[in-house]
């Protein structure tokens, strides 16, 4: 039985999708959907990053598109000045 939830995807365009979630009682991942592990560089053995192994109880690429969402655009160009504050009035 799938455990469905709503999610917004942003690539290749904004979409509202219905997606599956990991099994909360899965003994392999504990409901997290996978396992993270750190790995080292082969030459030095120093930390090189973190990788993710997905659990078979969940397919993170399985989803159903419900609605394409519009792109967020502002009319009249960029309202933000160099300080990061908006020049638009509050109303």
Steps between C-alpha positions, in 0.01 A plus 500: 500500500664829396536784752433808289592865560499826307833644388620788280768412245705781350686330216455505199208729589286558809247220551264394774534121526363213703786279615560191709675509838727238661344227716513629860552147640773395253775309687768592242466880504283570806258711293772733368484370142867412479837505671765774494864410526826693490781402267864595464727584210677188369843666500503654847210346690384852600129581509377558143122522543179329594303263279143372518376145438120493452303224671297252289188584707470829313558634149588869523448545124139374498250786497184613325467856368186670629549855381769703322570815703564843345848646499560771758573826317479860609374766260725800446833332566679438827348691799802427721776759540869430559448471881253214457196705603196567284429851369129423459247661734344262758152514346 
